[in-house]
Amino acid sequence: MAAVVALTAGSFADPAAAQQRGNRERGQQAPQATYSEAFRAAFAPAQALFNAQPRDPQAMRAAVPAIAAAVSTPDDKFAGGQFIYAAGTAASDPALQLQGLGLMLESGKVAAENLGQYNFIAGQIAYQARDFARSRTYLQAAVAAGYNETDPHVLITDTFVQQNDHAGGLSYIGGIVDQQVAAGQVPSRDHLRKALAVAYTGRLGDAAVRYGTLFARHYPASDSWGDAIVVTRTSAQLNDDDVLDLLRLQQATRTFRDGQEYLAFIEMADPRRLPNEVVQVVNEGYASGLLSRENSFASDALATARSRQSIVQGELAGLERDANAASARLQTVVAAGNIFLDAGQPQKAEQFYRKALTMPGADTVTLQNRIGIAQVRQGNYAAAAETFGRVEGNRSAVSQLWAAYAEQRAQGRTTG
């Protein structure tokens, strides 16, 4: 309980004297304290208990009921609260500490410069007592009083989460993040992480994707990119093409976390269709130590991909001719883009994807993403970010992540 006993005063030999001393320090005329007769009678023996060295925790605890029953005026509450808080500290009793702090705050006598600290400590104690609604009231009062020595916003958010109100927690912490973004500021890392965690654990999918993207955008690193990609894959509405392009981003950011993610890439890419990418990702998986060389799915895919590489290479010229023909079908043109992208010729891939965009029935989201990926692989990062930014709607999650990556590559700020 070290954090909650930090408020303990050095001494308050007399309640009136304590108030007068504080007023002198602020250069103010000390107001006349008003104590009830009942409180004076109850406090008199407690005075000696407080001044005793060493203090007797049990005797102080025993004096609390009489003092608590006697308080009536604001000055009673402030002085009585001081004693009860000190008794709770001496007895290592958080409930008494909270009772004392509550009386002091209720009195209206706490100096303005101390209101934030007193409310924050009361909020901490109430949180530890699992009185989350009361904790939130105190913590929000600390914020209102300008307390910022220890960021209370994450703890306020947790009071909602502990009550299984993830939406309320997200509304609170997400609102702070959104205000910072709207003001053109870089949002707090801690606040972004908390917003992402609350949205993800609360199964608030759209919000999880959004805050994951913001996290990766503003704080590019392996952990932020890894979190954003995993959250997007599990929370967004994606088809197979979206998943493949998301896994390509995971490869680009070097944030695969286990062998299953490498296997997912192999499955989505298909060694028969995109043999070069499969060979590359299997070898990367082996080198990372995350993909076991004993895994038969991976080893079989690698063998298939290697056997297909030379075949596909030999078919490139014919495929290019067919896809450039005026009578070419959409499927042929898209396949040409995919195969040239796999073959390490992103400029030609981009040309075919652009042609496919003009054809009836085209999947514009996938094609815009593939154009953007081709541009990234050419080093045209600004153009890629613009391309990804054109994607809107419920399938834009992957595009937004790729846009953030392209922007970071242009600035030299990413892990990839």
C-alpha positions as CSV (number, residue, x, y, z in Angstrom):
1,M,0.0,0.0,0.0
2,A,3.0,2.3,-0.3
3,A,1.3,4.4,-3.0
4,V,-1.7,5.2,-0.8
5,V,0.2,6.3,2.3
6,A,2.1,9.0,0.6
7,L,-0.4,11.6,1.9
8,T,0.5,11.3,5.5
9,A,1.3,14.6,7.1
10,G,4.3,15.2,9.3
11,S,2.0,16.5,12.1
12,F,-1.3,18.2,12.8
13,A,-1.1,18.8,16.5
14,D,-4.3,20.9,16.5
15,P,-6.8,21.0,13.6
16,A,-7.1,24.8,13.8
17,A,-3.3,25.1,13.9
18,A,-3.0,23.0,10.8
19,Q,-5.4,25.2,8.9
20,Q,-3.7,28.3,10.1
21,R,-0.2,27.0,9.2
22,G,-1.4,26.2,5.6
23,N,-3.0,29.7,5.3
24,R,0.2,31.4,6.4
25,E,2.1,29.5,3.8
26,R,-0.2,30.8,1.2
27,G,-0.1,34.3,2.5
28,Q,-3.8,34.3,3.5
29,Q,-5.5,35.5,6.6
30,A,-6.5,32.4,8.6
31,P,-10.3,32.0,8.9
32,Q,-11.8,31.2,12.2
33,A,-12.3,27.4,12.4
34,T,-15.7,26.2,13.6
35,Y,-15.8,23.0,15.5
36,S,-18.8,21.5,17.2
37,E,-18.7,20.9,20.9
38,A,-19.2,17.2,20.4
39,F,-16.3,17.1,18.1
40,R,-14.0,19.0,20.5
41,A,-14.9,16.5,23.2
42,A,-14.2,13.5,21.0
43,F,-11.0,14.9,19.5
44,A,-9.3,15.8,22.8
45,P,-8.2,12.3,23.7
46,A,-7.3,11.5,20.1
47,Q,-4.9,14.4,20.1
48,A,-2.6,12.7,22.5
49,L,-2.8,9.5,20.5
50,F,-1.7,11.2,17.4
51,N,1.2,13.0,19.1
52,A,2.5,9.8,20.9
53,Q,5.7,8.3,19.7
54,P,5.5,5.6,18.7
55,R,1.9,5.7,17.8
56,D,-0.5,3.0,19.0
57,P,-2.4,1.8,15.9
58,Q,-5.0,-0.1,17.8
59,A,-5.7,2.8,20.2
60,M,-6.0,5.1,17.2
61,R,-8.3,2.7,15.5
62,A,-10.5,2.5,18.6
63,A,-10.8,6.3,18.7
64,V,-12.2,6.5,15.2
65,P,-15.8,5.6,15.8
66,A,-16.3,8.4,18.4
67,I,-14.6,10.9,16.1
68,A,-16.6,9.9,13.1
69,A,-19.9,10.0,15.0
70,A,-19.1,13.5,16.3
71,V,-18.3,15.3,13.0
72,S,-20.9,17.8,11.8
73,T,-19.2,21.1,10.6
74,P,-16.9,21.3,7.7
75,D,-14.0,21.9,10.0
76,D,-15.0,18.8,12.0
77,K,-14.9,16.8,8.9
78,F,-11.5,18.1,7.8
79,A,-9.8,17.6,11.1
80,G,-11.6,14.3,11.8
81,G,-10.7,13.0,8.4
82,Q,-7.1,13.9,9.0
83,F,-7.0,11.8,12.2
84,I,-8.9,8.9,10.6
85,Y,-6.6,8.8,7.6
86,A,-3.6,8.8,10.0
87,A,-5.1,6.0,12.0
88,G,-5.6,4.0,8.8
89,T,-2.0,4.6,7.9
90,A,-0.7,3.6,11.3
91,A,-2.9,0.4,11.3
92,S,-2.3,-0.4,7.6
93,D,-6.0,-0.2,7.0
94,P,-7.0,1.1,3.6
95,A,-10.7,1.3,4.5
96,L,-9.9,3.8,7.3
97,Q,-7.6,5.7,5.0
98,L,-10.4,6.0,2.5
99,Q,-12.9,7.0,5.2
100,G,-10.5,9.8,6.3
101,L,-9.9,11.1,2.8
102,G,-13.6,11.0,2.1
103,L,-14.3,13.2,5.1
104,M,-11.5,15.7,4.2
105,L,-12.7,16.0,0.6
106,E,-16.4,16.3,1.7
107,S,-15.4,19.1,4.1
108,G,-14.5,21.5,1.3
109,K,-11.5,22.5,3.3
110,V,-8.8,20.8,1.3
111,A,-6.5,23.4,-0.2
112,A,-6.9,23.8,-4.0
113,E,-3.3,22.7,-4.7
114,N,-3.9,19.4,-2.8
115,L,-7.3,18.5,-4.3
116,G,-5.8,16.5,-7.2
117,Q,-3.5,14.5,-5.0
118,Y,-6.1,13.8,-2.3
119,N,-8.7,12.6,-4.9
120,F,-6.1,10.5,-6.8
121,I,-5.0,8.7,-3.7
122,A,-8.7,8.2,-2.7
123,G,-9.3,6.8,-6.2
124,Q,-6.4,4.4,-5.8
125,I,-7.6,3.1,-2.5
126,A,-11.2,2.7,-3.7
127,Y,-9.9,0.8,-6.8
128,Q,-7.9,-1.6,-4.7
129,A,-11.1,-2.1,-2.6
130,R,-12.9,-3.0,-5.9
131,D,-15.3,-0.1,-5.4
132,F,-14.8,0.9,-9.0
133,A,-17.7,3.5,-9.3
134,R,-16.4,5.3,-6.3
135,S,-12.8,5.1,-7.5
136,R,-13.8,6.6,-10.9
137,T,-15.6,9.5,-9.1
138,Y,-12.4,10.4,-7.2
139,L,-10.1,9.9,-10.1
140,Q,-12.2,12.1,-12.4
141,A,-12.2,14.7,-9.7
142,A,-8.4,14.5,-9.6
143,V,-8.3,15.1,-13.4
144,A,-10.7,18.0,-13.0
145,A,-8.4,19.5,-10.3
146,G,-5.5,19.3,-12.8
147,Y,-3.6,16.3,-11.3
148,N,-1.0,15.0,-13.7
149,E,1.9,13.6,-11.6
150,T,0.7,10.1,-12.3
151,D,-1.6,9.7,-15.4
152,P,-5.0,8.8,-14.0
153,H,-6.7,8.2,-17.3
154,V,-5.6,4.6,-17.7
155,L,-6.8,3.8,-14.2
156,I,-10.1,5.5,-14.9
157,T,-10.5,3.4,-18.0
158,D,-9.8,0.3,-15.9
159,T,-12.6,1.1,-13.6
160,F,-15.0,0.7,-16.5
161,V,-13.3,-2.5,-17.7
162,Q,-13.5,-4.0,-14.2
163,Q,-17.2,-3.5,-14.3
164,N,-17.3,-5.3,-17.7
165,D,-18.2,-2.0,-19.4
166,H,-15.6,-2.1,-22.2
167,A,-17.7,0.3,-24.3
168,G,-17.7,2.8,-21.4
169,G,-13.9,2.4,-21.0
170,L,-13.3,2.8,-24.7
171,S,-15.5,5.9,-24.8
172,Y,-13.4,7.5,-22.1
173,I,-9.9,6.6,-23.2
174,G,-10.7,6.7,-26.9
175,G,-12.3,10.1,-26.5
176,I,-9.0,11.4,-25.2
177,V,-7.1,9.8,-28.1
178,D,-9.6,11.2,-30.6
179,Q,-9.3,14.7,-29.2
180,Q,-5.5,14.6,-29.5
181,V,-5.7,13.4,-33.1
182,A,-8.3,16.0,-34.0
183,A,-6.0,18.7,-32.6
184,G,-3.2,17.5,-34.8
185,Q,-1.2,16.1,-31.8
186,V,0.5,12.7,-31.5
187,P,-1.7,10.8,-29.1
188,S,-0.2,9.3,-25.9
189,R,1.4,5.9,-26.4
190,D,-0.1,4.7,-23.2
191,H,-3.5,5.9,-24.1
192,L,-3.4,4.3,-27.5
193,R,-2.3,1.0,-26.1
194,K,-5.1,1.1,-23.6
195,A,-7.7,2.0,-26.2
196,L,-6.5,-0.8,-28.4
197,A,-6.5,-3.3,-25.5
198,V,-10.0,-2.3,-24.3
199,A,-11.5,-2.5,-27.8
200,Y,-9.8,-5.8,-28.6
201,T,-10.7,-7.6,-25.3
202,G,-14.2,-6.1,-25.4
203,R,-14.6,-7.5,-29.0
204,L,-15.3,-4.0,-30.4
205,G,-13.8,-4.9,-33.7
206,D,-14.0,-1.7,-35.7
207,A,-12.6,0.3,-32.9
208,A,-9.8,-2.3,-32.3
209,V,-8.8,-2.0,-35.9
210,R,-8.8,1.8,-35.8
211,Y,-6.7,2.1,-32.7
212,G,-4.4,-0.6,-33.8
213,T,-3.8,1.3,-37.0
214,L,-3.2,4.5,-35.1
215,F,-0.8,2.7,-32.8
216,A,1.3,1.4,-35.7
217,R,1.1,4.8,-37.5
218,H,2.3,6.9,-34.6
219,Y,4.6,4.5,-32.9
220,P,6.2,2.2,-35.6
221,A,8.0,-0.7,-34.0
222,S,7.7,-4.5,-34.1
223,D,5.2,-4.6,-31.2
224,S,2.9,-1.9,-32.6
225,W,2.9,-3.3,-36.1
226,G,2.5,-6.9,-34.9
227,D,-0.4,-5.9,-32.7
228,A,-2.1,-3.9,-35.4
229,I,-1.8,-6.7,-38.0
230,V,-3.0,-9.4,-35.6
231,V,-6.0,-7.3,-34.5
232,T,-6.9,-6.4,-38.0
233,R,-6.7,-10.0,-39.1
234,T,-9.0,-11.2,-36.3
235,S,-11.4,-8.3,-36.1
236,A,-11.9,-6.8,-39.6
237,Q,-14.1,-8.2,-42.3
238,L,-11.6,-9.6,-44.8
239,N,-11.7,-11.9,-47.8
240,D,-8.9,-14.2,-48.9
241,D,-7.3,-11.5,-51.0
242,D,-7.4,-9.1,-48.1
243,V,-5.8,-11.7,-45.8
244,L,-3.0,-12.4,-48.3
245,D,-2.2,-8.7,-48.6
246,L,-2.3,-8.3,-44.8
247,L,0.2,-11.2,-44.5
248,R,2.4,-9.5,-47.1
249,L,2.4,-6.4,-44.8
250,Q,3.3,-8.6,-41.9
251,Q,6.2,-10.0,-43.9
252,A,7.3,-6.5,-45.0
253,T,7.3,-5.3,-41.3
254,R,9.0,-8.5,-40.2
255,T,6.4,-9.1,-37.5
256,F,5.6,-12.8,-37.8
257,R,5.2,-14.1,-34.3
258,D,4.9,-17.8,-34.7
259,G,5.0,-20.6,-37.2
260,Q,1.2,-20.6,-37.8
261,E,1.5,-17.1,-39.3
262,Y,4.1,-18.3,-41.8
263,L,1.8,-21.3,-42.6
264,A,-1.1,-19.0,-43.2
265,F,0.9,-17.0,-45.7
266,I,1.9,-20.2,-47.5
267,E,-1.7,-21.3,-47.7
268,M,-3.0,-17.9,-48.9
269,A,-0.3,-17.5,-51.5
270,D,-0.4,-21.1,-52.8
271,P,2.9,-22.4,-54.1
272,R,1.3,-23.3,-57.4
273,R,0.2,-19.7,-58.0
274,L,2.9,-17.5,-56.3
275,P,5.9,-19.8,-56.1
276,N,8.5,-17.1,-55.6
277,E,6.8,-15.5,-52.6
278,V,6.2,-19.0,-51.0
279,V,9.9,-19.9,-51.4
280,Q,10.9,-16.6,-49.8
281,V,8.5,-16.8,-46.9
282,V,9.3,-20.4,-46.1
283,N,13.0,-19.6,-46.1
284,E,12.4,-16.6,-43.9
285,G,10.4,-18.8,-41.5
286,Y,13.2,-21.4,-41.3
287,A,15.8,-18.7,-40.7
288,S,13.7,-17.1,-37.9
289,G,13.4,-20.4,-36.1
290,L,9.6,-19.9,-35.8
291,L,8.8,-22.3,-38.7
292,S,9.9,-25.9,-38.0
293,R,11.8,-27.7,-40.8
294,E,9.9,-30.8,-39.6
295,N,6.6,-29.3,-40.7
296,S,5.5,-31.3,-43.7
297,F,3.0,-28.7,-45.0
298,A,5.8,-26.1,-45.2
299,S,8.4,-28.6,-46.7
300,D,5.9,-29.9,-49.3
301,A,4.9,-26.3,-50.2
302,L,8.6,-25.4,-50.6
303,A,9.2,-28.3,-52.9
304,T,6.1,-27.5,-55.0
305,A,7.1,-23.8,-55.2
306,R,10.6,-24.6,-56.3
307,S,9.4,-26.9,-59.0
308,R,7.0,-24.2,-60.2
309,Q,9.5,-21.3,-60.3
310,S,11.1,-22.2,-63.6
311,I,7.8,-23.1,-65.2
312,V,6.2,-19.8,-64.3
313,Q,9.2,-17.9,-65.5
314,G,8.9,-19.6,-68.9
315,E,5.2,-18.6,-69.1
316,L,5.7,-14.9,-68.4
317,A,6.2,-13.8,-72.0
318,G,3.0,-15.6,-73.2
319,L,1.0,-14.3,-70.2
320,E,2.1,-10.8,-70.9
321,R,1.1,-11.0,-74.5
322,D,-2.3,-12.5,-73.6
323,A,-3.0,-9.9,-70.9
324,N,-2.1,-7.0,-73.3
325,A,-4.5,-8.2,-76.0
326,A,-7.5,-6.0,-76.6
327,S,-9.7,-9.1,-76.1
328,A,-8.1,-10.1,-72.8
329,R,-10.5,-11.2,-70.1
330,L,-10.5,-9.7,-66.6
331,Q,-9.3,-12.9,-65.0
332,T,-6.3,-13.1,-67.4
333,V,-5.2,-9.5,-66.7
334,V,-5.5,-9.9,-62.9
335,A,-3.5,-13.1,-63.1
336,A,-0.8,-11.4,-65.1
337,G,-0.6,-8.7,-62.4
338,N,-0.4,-11.3,-59.6
339,I,2.3,-13.4,-61.4
340,F,4.5,-10.4,-62.4
341,L,4.2,-9.2,-58.8
342,D,5.4,-12.6,-57.6
343,A,8.1,-12.7,-60.2
344,G,9.7,-9.5,-58.8
345,Q,8.5,-7.2,-61.6
346,P,6.2,-4.8,-59.8
347,Q,6.2,-2.2,-62.5
348,K,4.6,-4.6,-65.0
349,A,2.3,-5.9,-62.3
350,E,1.1,-2.3,-61.6
351,Q,0.3,-1.8,-65.3
352,F,-1.8,-4.9,-65.4
353,Y,-3.7,-4.1,-62.2
354,R,-4.4,-0.6,-63.6
355,K,-5.8,-2.2,-66.8
356,A,-7.9,-4.5,-64.7
357,L,-9.4,-1.6,-62.8
358,T,-11.0,-0.3,-66.0
359,M,-12.7,-3.6,-66.8
360,P,-16.3,-4.5,-65.8
361,G,-16.6,-6.7,-62.7
362,A,-13.2,-5.7,-61.2
363,D,-12.7,-6.0,-57.5
364,T,-11.5,-2.4,-57.0
365,V,-10.4,-2.9,-53.4
366,T,-8.1,-5.7,-54.2
367,L,-6.8,-4.0,-57.3
368,Q,-6.1,-0.7,-55.5
369,N,-4.3,-2.6,-52.8
370,R,-2.2,-4.6,-55.3
371,I,-1.3,-1.4,-57.1
372,G,-0.2,0.1,-53.8
373,I,1.9,-2.9,-53.0
374,A,3.5,-2.8,-56.4
375,Q,4.3,0.8,-55.9
376,V,5.8,0.1,-52.5
377,R,8.0,-2.6,-54.1
378,Q,9.2,0.0,-56.6
379,G,10.0,2.4,-53.8
380,N,7.2,4.8,-54.9
381,Y,6.1,5.3,-51.3
382,A,4.2,8.6,-51.6
383,A,2.2,7.3,-54.6
384,A,1.5,4.1,-52.8
385,A,0.1,5.9,-49.7
386,E,-2.1,7.9,-52.0
387,T,-3.3,4.7,-53.7
388,F,-4.1,3.0,-50.5
389,G,-5.9,6.1,-49.3
390,R,-8.5,5.7,-52.1
391,V,-9.9,2.6,-50.6
392,E,-13.0,3.2,-48.4
393,G,-15.7,1.2,-46.8
394,N,-15.7,-1.9,-44.7
395,R,-12.7,-3.5,-46.5
396,S,-10.4,-0.5,-46.0
397,A,-8.7,-1.8,-42.9
398,V,-5.8,-3.5,-44.8
399,S,-5.5,-0.5,-47.0
400,Q,-5.2,1.9,-44.1
401,L,-2.4,-0.2,-42.6
402,W,-0.5,-0.3,-45.9
403,A,-0.9,3.5,-46.2
404,A,0.6,4.0,-42.8
405,Y,3.5,1.7,-43.8
406,A,4.1,3.5,-47.1
407,E,4.1,6.9,-45.3
408,Q,6.7,5.6,-42.8
409,R,8.9,4.1,-45.5
410,A,8.9,7.5,-47.2
411,Q,10.0,9.0,-43.9
412,G,12.4,6.2,-43.0
413,R,10.5,5.5,-39.8
414,T,9.3,1.8,-40.1
415,T,10.7,-1.5,-39.0
416,G,10.5,-3.0,-42.5
